Amino acid sequence: MLVKQKIYEGKAKIIFTGPQQGTLIQYFKDDATAFNAKKFDVLDGKGEINNLISEFIMNKIKEKGIPTHFLERINSREQLILDCKIIPLEVVIRNIAAGSICSRLGVKSGLKFKEPLIEFYYKNDNLGDPIVNDSHISLLEWSTHTELKQVKVFALEVNNILSRYFLKVGITLIDLKLEFGRVKVDNRLVVADEISPDSCRLCDAISQEKFDKDIFRFDTGDLVSSYRKLAKRLGVIL
Ligand code: TMP
């Protein structure tokens, strides 16, 4: 049994060493940030609900054959995960225009794309996570051509699985952000980080009620109660 040590603290989570070689513990904080942490608050209950939702979603995609870093939920705030080398990219898949694509390219919010649109952002807080393309990624050696091809296949597949699943409970998946890693012991490519309403845009397919972090970004309601409502719709909590 190894002694638990903090190895990394991000904006919403902390990573600790795990109980066995090759594992880590991912701890969900109550901290909420937006606009590269210019906006910050601590929202009681957010960590616990995201831990549950992310567990549920990771298991859903795992069932459909997508490899992930997720092993099991340990308690209300922690998950056991595989130790991975994180690829420094935020992979965003957009079904409907919202958020930064609207301000960056003047696209009308709500435009439905004919097919899912994939974007990559370089994960670097000091630079404000700038958008990058395939050439930056391979020439700056963040990932290889072959690996990036597989990242795109997995990203589209996850989007497809989740879009269909959310629609069954009357929810539209507007966009989502994924992160990928390579498992340290065998170099396998896996979906890493979390998949939660912090990293997706979700709304009711009819009423358009929102269930994601835009509520916090734009102060339009109580984030944690909306996340709980979403968790109930998914059957994650009673
Ligand atoms: P964007 O429209 O602000 O680029 O966001 C696209 C998606 O990515 C949205 O679902 C929110 C998610 N996202 C993150 O998970 N982390 C981030 O740092 C940002 C900017 C967006």
Residues whose N, C-alpha, C, O or C-beta is under 5 A from the ligand:
A	BS01	TMP	V92 A98 G99 S100 I101 D175 L176 K177 D198 S199 C200 R201
